[in-house]
Amino acid sequence: MEVEFLPNNSHLDSPGDFAKSDPHLRRMAQNPYIFQSPIIKQLPADIPGIYNLGGGRQIGKTTLLKQWMLHLLATGVAPEAIVFLSCELIVDEQSLYRIVSQQLNTMPEQGLLYLILDEITYVANWDKAIKYLADTGLFDNVVVVISGSDLAMMQAARMRFPGRRGKADQVDFHYYPLSFQQVLQLKGHFSGELPALTEDFADILFTEFENYLIHGGFLTAINEYATTATISQSTLATYSDWIRGDVIKHGKNEHYLREILTAIIKHYSSQVSWRNLVGALSIDHTQTAIDYVELLTSMDTVYVQAALIEDKLVAAPKKPRKFMFCDPFILHAITAWLTPHKDPFAEHIIPAVTESIQSAKLVEAIVVNHFQRHYPTYYIKAESEVDVAYVDNGKFWPIEVKWTKQLRPNDLKQISKYPNGKIWAKTKQARELNDLPVIPLPYGLAELG
């Protein structure tokens, strides 16, 4: 093995000490909260094939893969049958082919092999090398897991590796920031089924949801807030720097990126057309803005919510869209970059989660993004608006999000037209209003997923 890859493969020297010697696992162990994704046990360990792990920056994909290595070792896989290659150190497809083929030739000839290629999108034309390795039979007895922060990687694999992915039922895995339910379980508030909505549990839900508005589902922020009761400037900058770097790596302009992100925050979770989104910007063409937003979407940074055509259950192409970030921590990190302050926690985050209008938009975006992980998710634009309409079992299910204790009849005109509608509100008790169920919003969110 080439020397630059040795630090991530310390299991080869001492498999029993891997949890202590590996840099990612060692840092993980120092945190108060350690998350183990269910993906670890879902990744096929006995079926050769090419598997994708996609997800945004800084959410812990590399640590998840190291935890998977621990899982493989614990189940009896020989250390020499596992190798982890960081693709940040590999330049192009020729280098990737050479390094992988040489590594496979040094591994055991009998039994399955496990090859992890982390952040493969750093490698220019990576797909050519993977396709050639598969076509020449070098992957016939290998479980290949490739990870990347550009979700277009998954689409590329589907298109370019037909018949080469393996026979497993699932070959693509999407790793999201932690959901609200996962954060509750991480902190030990429940395991298994969600408890009944008692007064005490409602208090826990609201306290933790207020924390979720601050740290979102990013483990680094969750652990930092748990130990310091703040989110540091450096933690916020780590994420925004990655976003800027990845966008520039794709040949984009940082000035345009700033303008588009500023416009998204200005119109956050509000209905706006592409033309109006870029109307006050220096960008000449709407298509340029669309290209930037599509890139940010592929990076799991931005989510674009379309309106629903109710009788067709598809997006309405001509109606305005809603633009939001995929997690509250992303909003805080981007805001801290766009308008820097000495103390972004006090100047940006606290106002965003306490001021009524800003927090309502933040909460709506959280609900939308939780649903879009599981279902096609839209909003309804008719006489008035319904915040969420997710599609399941051939029909849509509307939800009105009201982060307020007072529910005014005028705000509920549209949702009241749907007998299967629900209202998620800032209330600690479930009840009914206009024959529709009113559900405490944190409880509804905790049930999801």
TORKOL-4160 file (C-alpha; in steps of 0.2 Angstrom, whole numbers, padded with zeros to 4 digits, m for minus):
449
<pt num="1" X="0000" Y="0000" Z="0000"/>
<pt num="2" X="0006" Y="0017" Z="m0004"/>
<pt num="3" X="0012" Y="0027" Z="0011"/>
<pt num="4" X="m0001" Y="0041" Z="0010"/>
<pt num="5" X="m0015" Y="0029" Z="0012"/>
<pt num="6" X="m0008" Y="0020" Z="0028"/>
<pt num="7" X="m0016" Y="0032" Z="0041"/>
<pt num="8" X="m0033" Y="0027" Z="0036"/>
<pt num="9" X="m0029" Y="0008" Z="0036"/>
<pt num="10" X="m0022" Y="0006" Z="0053"/>
<pt num="11" X="m0033" Y="m0010" Z="0055"/>
<pt num="12" X="m0020" Y="m0019" Z="0045"/>
<pt num="13" X="m0007" Y="m0017" Z="0059"/>
<pt num="14" X="m0018" Y="m0020" Z="0074"/>
<pt num="15" X="m0036" Y="m0023" Z="0071"/>
<pt num="16" X="m0040" Y="m0024" Z="0089"/>
<pt num="17" X="m0034" Y="m0006" Z="0091"/>
<pt num="18" X="m0042" Y="0001" Z="0076"/>
<pt num="19" X="m0055" Y="0011" Z="0086"/>
<pt num="20" X="m0041" Y="0020" Z="0095"/>
<pt num="21" X="m0028" Y="0022" Z="0081"/>
<pt num="22" X="m0039" Y="0028" Z="0067"/>
<pt num="23" X="m0040" Y="0047" Z="0067"/>
<pt num="24" X="m0059" Y="0048" Z="0063"/>
<pt num="25" X="m0064" Y="0035" Z="0076"/>
<pt num="26" X="m0053" Y="0042" Z="0089"/>
<pt num="27" X="m0061" Y="0060" Z="0087"/>
<pt num="28" X="m0078" Y="0052" Z="0087"/>
<pt num="29" X="m0075" Y="0044" Z="0103"/>
<pt num="30" X="m0071" Y="0060" Z="0111"/>
<pt num="31" X="m0088" Y="0067" Z="0108"/>
<pt num="32" X="m0102" Y="0066" Z="0121"/>
<pt num="33" X="m0114" Y="0059" Z="0108"/>
<pt num="34" X="m0109" Y="0046" Z="0096"/>
<pt num="35" X="m0121" Y="0041" Z="0082"/>
<pt num="36" X="m0122" Y="0025" Z="0073"/>
<pt num="37" X="m0132" Y="0026" Z="0057"/>
<pt num="38" X="m0143" Y="0011" Z="0052"/>
<pt num="39" X="m0134" Y="0012" Z="0035"/>
<pt num="40" X="m0120" Y="0003" Z="0043"/>
<pt num="41" X="m0130" Y="m0013" Z="0044"/>
<pt num="42" X="m0139" Y="m0010" Z="0028"/>
<pt num="43" X="m0123" Y="m0010" Z="0017"/>
<pt num="44" X="m0122" Y="m0027" Z="0009"/>
<pt num="45" X="m0107" Y="m0037" Z="0017"/>
<pt num="46" X="m0110" Y="m0053" Z="0007"/>
<pt num="47" X="m0115" Y="m0048" Z="m0011"/>
<pt num="48" X="m0101" Y="m0041" Z="m0023"/>
<pt num="49" X="m0106" Y="m0025" Z="m0032"/>
<pt num="50" X="m0104" Y="m0006" Z="m0033"/>
<pt num="51" X="m0113" Y="0003" Z="m0020"/>
<pt num="52" X="m0115" Y="0022" Z="m0018"/>
<pt num="53" X="m0115" Y="0032" Z="m0002"/>
<pt num="54" X="m0120" Y="0050" Z="m0005"/>
<pt num="55" X="m0123" Y="0065" Z="0006"/>
<pt num="56" X="m0118" Y="0083" Z="0010"/>
<pt num="57" X="m0102" Y="0089" Z="0017"/>
<pt num="58" X="m0097" Y="0088" Z="0035"/>
<pt num="59" X="m0111" Y="0076" Z="0040"/>
<pt num="60" X="m0100" Y="0061" Z="0044"/>
<pt num="61" X="m0099" Y="0050" Z="0029"/>
<pt num="62" X="m0081" Y="0046" Z="0032"/>
<pt num="63" X="m0084" Y="0042" Z="0050"/>
<pt num="64" X="m0099" Y="0031" Z="0045"/>
<pt num="65" X="m0087" Y="0021" Z="0033"/>
<pt num="66" X="m0074" Y="0019" Z="0047"/>
<pt num="67" X="m0088" Y="0012" Z="0058"/>
<pt num="68" X="m0093" Y="0000" Z="0044"/>
<pt num="69" X="m0075" Y="m0006" Z="0044"/>
<pt num="70" X="m0077" Y="m0009" Z="0063"/>
<pt num="71" X="m0093" Y="m0019" Z="0060"/>
<pt num="72" X="m0085" Y="m0030" Z="0046"/>
<pt num="73" X="m0070" Y="m0034" Z="0058"/>
<pt num="74" X="m0082" Y="m0038" Z="0072"/>
<pt num="75" X="m0091" Y="m0050" Z="0061"/>
<pt num="76" X="m0075" Y="m0059" Z="0057"/>
<pt num="77" X="m0069" Y="m0052" Z="0040"/>
<pt num="78" X="m0051" Y="m0053" Z="0039"/>
<pt num="79" X="m0042" Y="m0036" Z="0041"/>
<pt num="80" X="m0032" Y="m0039" Z="0025"/>
<pt num="81" X="m0048" Y="m0041" Z="0015"/>
<pt num="82" X="m0053" Y="m0022" Z="0019"/>
<pt num="83" X="m0045" Y="m0007" Z="0012"/>
<pt num="84" X="m0050" Y="0012" Z="0013"/>
<pt num="85" X="m0043" Y="0024" Z="0000"/>
<pt num="86" X="m0046" Y="0043" Z="0002"/>
<pt num="87" X="m0049" Y="0049" Z="m0016"/>
<pt num="88" X="m0044" Y="0067" Z="m0011"/>
<pt num="89" X="m0026" Y="0061" Z="m0014"/>
<pt num="90" X="m0030" Y="0053" Z="m0032"/>
<pt num="91" X="m0029" Y="0065" Z="m0047"/>
<pt num="92" X="m0037" Y="0056" Z="m0062"/>
<pt num="93" X="m0044" Y="0040" Z="m0068"/>
<pt num="94" X="m0027" Y="0033" Z="m0073"/>
<pt num="95" X="m0021" Y="0035" Z="m0056"/>
<pt num="96" X="m0036" Y="0028" Z="m0049"/>
<pt num="97" X="m0035" Y="0012" Z="m0060"/>
<pt num="98" X="m0017" Y="0010" Z="m0056"/>
<pt num="99" X="m0019" Y="0012" Z="m0037"/>
<pt num="100" X="m0035" Y="0001" Z="m0036"/>
<pt num="101" X="m0028" Y="m0013" Z="m0047"/>
<pt num="102" X="m0012" Y="m0014" Z="m0038"/>
<pt num="103" X="m0020" Y="m0014" Z="m0021"/>
<pt num="104" X="m0032" Y="m0028" Z="m0026"/>
<pt num="105" X="m0018" Y="m0038" Z="m0032"/>
<pt num="106" X="m0010" Y="m0038" Z="m0014"/>
<pt num="107" X="m0026" Y="m0043" Z="m0005"/>
<pt num="108" X="m0032" Y="m0062" Z="m0002"/>
<pt num="109" X="m0037" Y="m0072" Z="m0017"/>
<pt num="110" X="m0050" Y="m0081" Z="m0008"/>
<pt num="111" X="m0066" Y="m0074" Z="0000"/>
<pt num="112" X="m0074" Y="m0057" Z="m0003"/>
<pt num="113" X="m0064" Y="m0041" Z="m0003"/>
<pt num="114" X="m0070" Y="m0024" Z="0003"/>
<pt num="115" X="m0064" Y="m0008" Z="m0006"/>
<pt num="116" X="m0070" Y="0009" Z="0001"/>
<pt num="117" X="m0066" Y="0024" Z="m0011"/>
<pt num="118" X="m0070" Y="0039" Z="0000"/>
<pt num="119" X="m0075" Y="0056" Z="m0009"/>
<pt num="120" X="m0073" Y="0049" Z="m0026"/>
<pt num="121" X="m0079" Y="0064" Z="m0035"/>
<pt num="122" X="m0062" Y="0072" Z="m0032"/>
<pt num="123" X="m0055" Y="0061" Z="m0045"/>
<pt num="124" X="m0057" Y="0067" Z="m0063"/>
<pt num="125" X="m0066" Y="0055" Z="m0074"/>
<pt num="126" X="m0068" Y="0043" Z="m0060"/>
<pt num="127" X="m0082" Y="0034" Z="m0068"/>
<pt num="128" X="m0071" Y="0028" Z="m0082"/>
<pt num="129" X="m0059" Y="0019" Z="m0071"/>
<pt num="130" X="m0073" Y="0011" Z="m0061"/>
<pt num="131" X="m0082" Y="0005" Z="m0077"/>
<pt num="132" X="m0065" Y="m0002" Z="m0084"/>
<pt num="133" X="m0061" Y="m0011" Z="m0067"/>
<pt num="134" X="m0078" Y="m0019" Z="m0067"/>
<pt num="135" X="m0078" Y="m0024" Z="m0086"/>
<pt num="136" X="m0061" Y="m0032" Z="m0083"/>
<pt num="137" X="m0067" Y="m0043" Z="m0069"/>
<pt num="138" X="m0057" Y="m0035" Z="m0055"/>
<pt num="139" X="m0073" Y="m0032" Z="m0045"/>
<pt num="140" X="m0080" Y="m0049" Z="m0047"/>
<pt num="141" X="m0077" Y="m0053" Z="m0029"/>
<pt num="142" X="m0077" Y="m0036" Z="m0022"/>
<pt num="143" X="m0089" Y="m0026" Z="m0012"/>
<pt num="144" X="m0085" Y="m0008" Z="m0018"/>
<pt num="145" X="m0092" Y="0006" Z="m0009"/>
<pt num="146" X="m0089" Y="0023" Z="m0016"/>
<pt num="147" X="m0094" Y="0039" Z="m0007"/>
<pt num="148" X="m0096" Y="0057" Z="m0013"/>
<pt num="149" X="m0104" Y="0074" Z="m0008"/>
<pt num="150" X="m0110" Y="0077" Z="m0025"/>
<pt num="151" X="m0127" Y="0067" Z="m0027"/>
<pt num="152" X="m0125" Y="0068" Z="m0046"/>
<pt num="153" X="m0112" Y="0054" Z="m0043"/>
<pt num="154" X="m0127" Y="0042" Z="m0039"/>
<pt num="155" X="m0136" Y="0047" Z="m0055"/>
<pt num="156" X="m0119" Y="0044" Z="m0065"/>
<pt num="157" X="m0117" Y="0027" Z="m0058"/>
<pt num="158" X="m0135" Y="0022" Z="m0062"/>
<pt num="159" X="m0132" Y="0028" Z="m0080"/>
<pt num="160" X="m0114" Y="0021" Z="m0083"/>
<pt num="161" X="m0114" Y="0005" Z="m0073"/>
<pt num="162" X="m0129" Y="m0004" Z="m0079"/>
<pt num="163" X="m0128" Y="m0023" Z="m0075"/>
<pt num="164" X="m0112" Y="m0020" Z="m0065"/>
<pt num="165" X="m0119" Y="m0014" Z="m0048"/>
<pt num="166" X="m0122" Y="m0031" Z="m0041"/>
<pt num="167" X="m0138" Y="m0041" Z="m0036"/>
<pt num="168" X="m0142" Y="m0033" Z="m0019"/>
<pt num="169" X="m0160" Y="m0025" Z="m0018"/>
<pt num="170" X="m0152" Y="m0008" Z="m0013"/>
<pt num="171" X="m0136" Y="m0001" Z="m0021"/>
<pt num="172" X="m0138" Y="0018" Z="m0017"/>
<pt num="173" X="m0138" Y="0025" Z="0000"/>
<pt num="174" X="m0142" Y="0043" Z="0004"/>
<pt num="175" X="m0134" Y="0049" Z="0021"/>
<pt num="176" X="m0144" Y="0064" Z="0028"/>
<pt num="177" X="m0140" Y="0075" Z="0043"/>
<pt num="178" X="m0148" Y="0068" Z="0058"/>
<pt num="179" X="m0167" Y="0069" Z="0059"/>
<pt num="180" X="m0176" Y="0076" Z="0074"/>
<pt num="181" X="m0181" Y="0058" Z="0078"/>
<pt num="182" X="m0163" Y="0053" Z="0077"/>
<pt num="183" X="m0157" Y="0067" Z="0088"/>
<pt num="184" X="m0170" Y="0062" Z="0101"/>
<pt num="185" X="m0164" Y="0044" Z="0101"/>
<pt num="186" X="m0146" Y="0050" Z="0101"/>
<pt num="187" X="m0149" Y="0059" Z="0117"/>
<pt num="188" X="m0158" Y="0044" Z="0125"/>
<pt num="189" X="m0175" Y="0051" Z="0126"/>
<pt num="190" X="m0183" Y="0036" Z="0118"/>
<pt num="191" X="m0178" Y="0020" Z="0108"/>
<pt num="192" X="m0190" Y="0010" Z="0098"/>
<pt num="193" X="m0208" Y="0016" Z="0097"/>
<pt num="194" X="m0211" Y="0035" Z="0101"/>
<pt num="195" X="m0218" Y="0037" Z="0118"/>
<pt num="196" X="m0236" Y="0044" Z="0121"/>
<pt num="197" X="m0238" Y="0062" Z="0122"/>
<pt num="198" X="m0238" Y="0066" Z="0140"/>
<pt num="199" X="m0235" Y="0083" Z="0148"/>
<pt num="200" X="m0217" Y="0078" Z="0153"/>
<pt num="201" X="m0213" Y="0071" Z="0136"/>
<pt num="202" X="m0220" Y="0087" Z="0127"/>
<pt num="203" X="m0208" Y="0098" Z="0138"/>
<pt num="204" X="m0194" Y="0087" Z="0132"/>
<pt num="205" X="m0199" Y="0088" Z="0114"/>
<pt num="206" X="m0200" Y="0107" Z="0114"/>
<pt num="207" X="m0184" Y="0109" Z="0123"/>
<pt num="208" X="m0175" Y="0098" Z="0111"/>
<pt num="209" X="m0184" Y="0105" Z="0096"/>
<pt num="210" X="m0178" Y="0123" Z="0101"/>
<pt num="211" X="m0160" Y="0115" Z="0101"/>
<pt num="212" X="m0163" Y="0107" Z="0084"/>
<pt num="213" X="m0167" Y="0125" Z="0077"/>
<pt num="214" X="m0149" Y="0129" Z="0083"/>
<pt num="215" X="m0138" Y="0114" Z="0078"/>
<pt num="216" X="m0149" Y="0105" Z="0066"/>
<pt num="217" X="m0143" Y="0087" Z="0062"/>
<pt num="218" X="m0125" Y="0090" Z="0060"/>
<pt num="219" X="m0115" Y="0080" Z="0073"/>
<pt num="220" X="m0101" Y="0092" Z="0075"/>
<pt num="221" X="m0113" Y="0106" Z="0080"/>
<pt num="222" X="m0124" Y="0094" Z="0091"/>
<pt num="223" X="m0109" Y="0090" Z="0101"/>
<pt num="224" X="m0101" Y="0107" Z="0102"/>
<pt num="225" X="m0118" Y="0114" Z="0108"/>
<pt num="226" X="m0120" Y="0100" Z="0121"/>
<pt num="227" X="m0103" Y="0105" Z="0128"/>
<pt num="228" X="m0101" Y="0124" Z="0126"/>
<pt num="229" X="m0119" Y="0130" Z="0124"/>
<pt num="230" X="m0114" Y="0139" Z="0108"/>
<pt num="231" X="m0109" Y="0136" Z="0090"/>
<pt num="232" X="m0092" Y="0143" Z="0086"/>
<pt num="233" X="m0087" Y="0154" Z="0072"/>
<pt num="234" X="m0074" Y="0140" Z="0067"/>
<pt num="235" X="m0088" Y="0127" Z="0066"/>
<pt num="236" X="m0099" Y="0137" Z="0055"/>
<pt num="237" X="m0084" Y="0142" Z="0044"/>
<pt num="238" X="m0079" Y="0124" Z="0041"/>
<pt num="239" X="m0095" Y="0121" Z="0032"/>
<pt num="240" X="m0097" Y="0137" Z="0022"/>
<pt num="241" X="m0078" Y="0135" Z="0017"/>
<pt num="242" X="m0082" Y="0117" Z="0010"/>
<pt num="243" X="m0097" Y="0124" Z="0001"/>
<pt num="244" X="m0087" Y="0138" Z="m0007"/>
<pt num="245" X="m0073" Y="0127" Z="m0012"/>
<pt num="246" X="m0084" Y="0114" Z="m0020"/>
<pt num="247" X="m0094" Y="0126" Z="m0030"/>
<pt num="248" X="m0077" Y="0134" Z="m0036"/>
<pt num="249" X="m0071" Y="0117" Z="m0040"/>
<pt num="250" X="m0085" Y="0115" Z="m0052"/>
<pt num="251" X="m0080" Y="0131" Z="m0061"/>
<pt num="252" X="m0092" Y="0143" Z="m0054"/>
<pt num="253" X="m0090" Y="0161" Z="m0048"/>
<pt num="254" X="m0089" Y="0165" Z="m0030"/>
<pt num="255" X="m0097" Y="0182" Z="m0032"/>
<pt num="256" X="m0112" Y="0174" Z="m0041"/>
<pt num="257" X="m0113" Y="0161" Z="m0027"/>
<pt num="258" X="m0114" Y="0175" Z="m0014"/>
<pt num="259" X="m0128" Y="0183" Z="m0023"/>
<pt num="260" X="m0138" Y="0168" Z="m0026"/>
<pt num="261" X="m0137" Y="0162" Z="m0007"/>
<pt num="262" X="m0141" Y="0180" Z="m0002"/>
<pt num="263" X="m0157" Y="0179" Z="m0013"/>
<pt num="264" X="m0162" Y="0163" Z="m0006"/>
<pt num="265" X="m0161" Y="0169" Z="0012"/>
<pt num="266" X="m0170" Y="0185" Z="0007"/>
<pt num="267" X="m0185" Y="0174" Z="0000"/>
<pt num="268" X="m0183" Y="0160" Z="0012"/>
<pt num="269" X="m0197" Y="0148" Z="0012"/>
<pt num="270" X="m0208" Y="0161" Z="0002"/>
<pt num="271" X="m0215" Y="0158" Z="m0015"/>
<pt num="272" X="m0204" Y="0166" Z="m0029"/>
<pt num="273" X="m0201" Y="0164" Z="m0047"/>
<pt num="274" X="m0184" Y="0161" Z="m0054"/>
<pt num="275" X="m0185" Y="0178" Z="m0063"/>
<pt num="276" X="m0189" Y="0187" Z="m0046"/>
<pt num="277" X="m0176" Y="0177" Z="m0037"/>
<pt num="278" X="m0162" Y="0184" Z="m0048"/>
<pt num="279" X="m0171" Y="0201" Z="m0052"/>
<pt num="280" X="m0160" Y="0212" Z="m0042"/>
<pt num="281" X="m0144" Y="0202" Z="m0045"/>
<pt num="282" X="m0130" Y="0205" Z="m0057"/>
<pt num="283" X="m0133" Y="0188" Z="m0065"/>
<pt num="284" X="m0138" Y="0191" Z="m0083"/>
<pt num="285" X="m0147" Y="0175" Z="m0087"/>
<pt num="286" X="m0160" Y="0165" Z="m0077"/>
<pt num="287" X="m0152" Y="0149" Z="m0083"/>
<pt num="288" X="m0136" Y="0154" Z="m0074"/>
<pt num="289" X="m0145" Y="0155" Z="m0057"/>
<pt num="290" X="m0154" Y="0138" Z="m0061"/>
<pt num="291" X="m0137" Y="0130" Z="m0064"/>
<pt num="292" X="m0130" Y="0136" Z="m0047"/>
<pt num="293" X="m0145" Y="0131" Z="m0038"/>
<pt num="294" X="m0145" Y="0114" Z="m0046"/>
<pt num="295" X="m0127" Y="0112" Z="m0041"/>
<pt num="296" X="m0131" Y="0117" Z="m0023"/>
<pt num="297" X="m0146" Y="0105" Z="m0023"/>
<pt num="298" X="m0134" Y="0090" Z="m0029"/>
<pt num="299" X="m0123" Y="0095" Z="m0014"/>
<pt num="300" X="m0137" Y="0093" Z="m0002"/>
<pt num="301" X="m0136" Y="0111" Z="0003"/>
<pt num="302" X="m0152" Y="0118" Z="m0005"/>
<pt num="303" X="m0170" Y="0111" Z="m0008"/>
<pt num="304" X="m0182" Y="0118" Z="m0020"/>
<pt num="305" X="m0200" Y="0115" Z="m0016"/>
<pt num="306" X="m0212" Y="0116" Z="m0031"/>
<pt num="307" X="m0231" Y="0118" Z="m0031"/>
<pt num="308" X="m0242" Y="0103" Z="m0033"/>
<pt num="309" X="m0254" Y="0099" Z="m0048"/>
<pt num="310" X="m0267" Y="0091" Z="m0037"/>
<pt num="311" X="m0275" Y="0080" Z="m0050"/>
<pt num="312" X="m0258" Y="0074" Z="m0058"/>
<pt num="313" X="m0248" Y="0073" Z="m0042"/>
<pt num="314" X="m0233" Y="0081" Z="m0050"/>
<pt num="315" X="m0224" Y="0098" Z="m0049"/>
<pt num="316" X="m0232" Y="0113" Z="m0057"/>
<pt num="317" X="m0219" Y="0120" Z="m0069"/>
<pt num="318" X="m0225" Y="0137" Z="m0071"/>
<pt num="319" X="m0229" Y="0141" Z="m0053"/>
<pt num="320" X="m0217" Y="0150" Z="m0041"/>
<pt num="321" X="m0205" Y="0139" Z="m0030"/>
<pt num="322" X="m0199" Y="0140" Z="m0013"/>
<pt num="323" X="m0181" Y="0140" Z="m0009"/>
<pt num="324" X="m0173" Y="0134" Z="0007"/>
<pt num="325" X="m0158" Y="0125" Z="0015"/>
<pt num="326" X="m0158" Y="0107" Z="0019"/>
<pt num="327" X="m0154" Y="0109" Z="0037"/>
<pt num="328" X="m0155" Y="0124" Z="0050"/>
<pt num="329" X="m0136" Y="0123" Z="0053"/>
<pt num="330" X="m0133" Y="0126" Z="0034"/>
<pt num="331" X="m0143" Y="0142" Z="0035"/>
<pt num="332" X="m0133" Y="0148" Z="0051"/>
<pt num="333" X="m0117" Y="0143" Z="0042"/>
<pt num="334" X="m0121" Y="0152" Z="0026"/>
<pt num="335" X="m0128" Y="0168" Z="0035"/>
<pt num="336" X="m0112" Y="0169" Z="0046"/>
<pt num="337" X="m0101" Y="0169" Z="0030"/>
<pt num="338" X="m0112" Y="0181" Z="0020"/>
<pt num="339" X="m0113" Y="0194" Z="0034"/>
<pt num="340" X="m0098" Y="0190" Z="0046"/>
<pt num="341" X="m0099" Y="0195" Z="0064"/>
<pt num="342" X="m0087" Y="0193" Z="0079"/>
<pt num="343" X="m0100" Y="0182" Z="0088"/>
<pt num="344" X="m0111" Y="0174" Z="0074"/>
<pt num="345" X="m0120" Y="0164" Z="0088"/>
<pt num="346" X="m0127" Y="0179" Z="0096"/>
<pt num="347" X="m0129" Y="0190" Z="0081"/>
<pt num="348" X="m0136" Y="0177" Z="0069"/>
<pt num="349" X="m0142" Y="0161" Z="0076"/>
<pt num="350" X="m0151" Y="0167" Z="0092"/>
<pt num="351" X="m0161" Y="0180" Z="0082"/>
<pt num="352" X="m0165" Y="0167" Z="0069"/>
<pt num="353" X="m0173" Y="0155" Z="0081"/>
<pt num="354" X="m0181" Y="0167" Z="0093"/>
<pt num="355" X="m0189" Y="0181" Z="0082"/>
<pt num="356" X="m0206" Y="0175" Z="0077"/>
<pt num="357" X="m0206" Y="0178" Z="0058"/>
<pt num="358" X="m0188" Y="0171" Z="0055"/>
<pt num="359" X="m0191" Y="0156" Z="0066"/>
<pt num="360" X="m0208" Y="0152" Z="0058"/>
<pt num="361" X="m0199" Y="0151" Z="0041"/>
<pt num="362" X="m0185" Y="0140" Z="0048"/>
<pt num="363" X="m0197" Y="0128" Z="0056"/>
<pt num="364" X="m0207" Y="0126" Z="0040"/>
<pt num="365" X="m0191" Y="0122" Z="0030"/>
<pt num="366" X="m0186" Y="0109" Z="0043"/>
<pt num="367" X="m0203" Y="0101" Z="0041"/>
<pt num="368" X="m0202" Y="0101" Z="0022"/>
<pt num="369" X="m0185" Y="0094" Z="0022"/>
<pt num="370" X="m0190" Y="0080" Z="0034"/>
<pt num="371" X="m0204" Y="0075" Z="0022"/>
<pt num="372" X="m0194" Y="0076" Z="0006"/>
<pt num="373" X="m0182" Y="0063" Z="0013"/>
<pt num="374" X="m0196" Y="0050" Z="0012"/>
<pt num="375" X="m0209" Y="0056" Z="m0001"/>
<pt num="376" X="m0211" Y="0068" Z="m0016"/>
<pt num="377" X="m0215" Y="0084" Z="m0007"/>
<pt num="378" X="m0223" Y="0100" Z="m0013"/>
<pt num="379" X="m0234" Y="0114" Z="m0007"/>
<pt num="380" X="m0251" Y="0119" Z="m0013"/>
<pt num="381" X="m0255" Y="0136" Z="m0021"/>
<pt num="382" X="m0273" Y="0139" Z="m0023"/>
<pt num="383" X="m0284" Y="0152" Z="m0015"/>
<pt num="384" X="m0272" Y="0152" Z="m0001"/>
<pt num="385" X="m0257" Y="0141" Z="0003"/>
<pt num="386" X="m0254" Y="0124" Z="0011"/>
<pt num="387" X="m0236" Y="0122" Z="0017"/>
<pt num="388" X="m0233" Y="0103" Z="0014"/>
<pt num="389" X="m0242" Y="0091" Z="0002"/>
<pt num="390" X="m0232" Y="0074" Z="0002"/>
<pt num="391" X="m0237" Y="0060" Z="m0010"/>
<pt num="392" X="m0239" Y="0043" Z="m0004"/>
<pt num="393" X="m0250" Y="0028" Z="m0010"/>
<pt num="394" X="m0257" Y="0037" Z="m0025"/>
<pt num="395" X="m0263" Y="0052" Z="m0016"/>
<pt num="396" X="m0257" Y="0068" Z="m0008"/>
<pt num="397" X="m0257" Y="0072" Z="0011"/>
<pt num="398" X="m0258" Y="0091" Z="0015"/>
<pt num="399" X="m0251" Y="0098" Z="0031"/>
<pt num="400" X="m0252" Y="0116" Z="0037"/>
<pt num="401" X="m0237" Y="0122" Z="0047"/>
<pt num="402" X="m0241" Y="0135" Z="0060"/>
<pt num="403" X="m0227" Y="0139" Z="0072"/>
<pt num="404" X="m0238" Y="0150" Z="0083"/>
<pt num="405" X="m0250" Y="0146" Z="0098"/>
<pt num="406" X="m0264" Y="0156" Z="0090"/>
<pt num="407" X="m0273" Y="0148" Z="0075"/>
<pt num="408" X="m0283" Y="0160" Z="0065"/>
<pt num="409" X="m0297" Y="0154" Z="0054"/>
<pt num="410" X="m0292" Y="0164" Z="0039"/>
<pt num="411" X="m0275" Y="0155" Z="0039"/>
<pt num="412" X="m0284" Y="0138" Z="0039"/>
<pt num="413" X="m0296" Y="0141" Z="0024"/>
<pt num="414" X="m0286" Y="0131" Z="0012"/>
<pt num="415" X="m0281" Y="0116" Z="0023"/>
<pt num="416" X="m0299" Y="0115" Z="0029"/>
<pt num="417" X="m0304" Y="0110" Z="0011"/>
<pt num="418" X="m0295" Y="0093" Z="0013"/>
<pt num="419" X="m0303" Y="0080" Z="0024"/>
<pt num="420" X="m0286" Y="0071" Z="0026"/>
<pt num="421" X="m0277" Y="0087" Z="0031"/>
<pt num="422" X="m0268" Y="0090" Z="0047"/>
<pt num="423" X="m0261" Y="0105" Z="0056"/>
<pt num="424" X="m0244" Y="0105" Z="0064"/>
<pt num="425" X="m0244" Y="0119" Z="0077"/>
<pt num="426" X="m0234" Y="0126" Z="0092"/>
<pt num="427" X="m0245" Y="0117" Z="0105"/>
<pt num="428" X="m0241" Y="0104" Z="0118"/>
<pt num="429" X="m0258" Y="0096" Z="0117"/>
<pt num="430" X="m0266" Y="0087" Z="0102"/>
<pt num="431" X="m0284" Y="0093" Z="0098"/>
<pt num="432" X="m0295" Y="0096" Z="0084"/>
<pt num="433" X="m0300" Y="0112" Z="0075"/>
<pt num="434" X="m0313" Y="0113" Z="0061"/>
<pt num="435" X="m0313" Y="0094" Z="0061"/>
<pt num="436" X="m0295" Y="0093" Z="0057"/>
<pt num="437" X="m0282" Y="0086" Z="0069"/>
<pt num="438" X="m0270" Y="0098" Z="0077"/>
<pt num="439" X="m0253" Y="0090" Z="0082"/>
<pt num="440" X="m0239" Y="0097" Z="0092"/>
<pt num="441" X="m0226" Y="0100" Z="0078"/>
<pt num="442" X="m0211" Y="0092" Z="0087"/>
<pt num="443" X="m0221" Y="0077" Z="0090"/>
<pt num="444" X="m0227" Y="0075" Z="0072"/>
<pt num="445" X="m0208" Y="0078" Z="0067"/>
<pt num="446" X="m0203" Y="0064" Z="0079"/>
<pt num="447" X="m0215" Y="0052" Z="0072"/>
<pt num="448" X="m0208" Y="0054" Z="0054"/>
<pt num="449" X="m0196" Y="0041" Z="0049"/>
